[in-house]
């Protein structure tokens, strides 16, 4: 009888525990402790509680991955990805050639939208200050970043942000952190091309846009000439049959250009 009672009691406790949802706490590792995570192929999350939240209202974070054969005695390009829409903090590497890269996704801050078009980024000085802080903190943990060969790539709003951040006056420049700029379906607009482009001699740029309705062709197609006028080595490419997107065929073209041109001469 006693054994039956204990079995029933255990069953009730088990059922109650099953009904109670598990509490999962995702706490970002303090940046002072991140150096212990630096290792070949490591995936790392950088948290920035001192910054404003991102466009999703979440704590400012960026996710970074080190190359599989990472060696602290060597220098590597950092590849920053700026997503479209509200952005992302996850990296993208499908447009990269074979090689060793540190890849990271940089988010947008909340409250940096275009006043007349809330879904667009617009306060580029605020976006750059936000992302520059992240880049500086990353460099404290991973100091062997080769800035001259580093790449910043953006799709849609990400491309607009790169164009806008290049033109921010005062303070450290985007060109001090990156040597290669890739615009995918972004940039060249009246709300991103505000102010003068900096000196781009020795820099490389690739701008691509879709050929179909809905693409950013009317604006982005003007970027190559503007970038070239400032001294950059530039490629302009129209993605045939593409609207507002980033085609797989363009991934391959960019990878080839990076391998044979932009990275080959560095």
Buried (B, 14 or more C-beta within 10 A) or exposed (E): EEEEEEEEEEEEEEEEEEEEEEEEEEEBEEBEEBEEBBEEEBEBBBBBEEBEBBBEEEBBBBBBBBBEEBEEEEEBBBBBBBBBBBBBBBBBEEBBBEEBBBBBBBBBBBEBBBEEEEEBBBBBBBBBBBBBBBBEBBBEBBEBBBBBBBBBBBBBBBBBBBBBBBBBEEEEBBBEBBBBBBBBBBBBBEBBBEEEBBEBEEBBBBBBBBEEEEBBBEBBBBBBEBBBEBBBBBBBBBBEEBBBBBBEEBBEBBBEBBBEBBBEEB
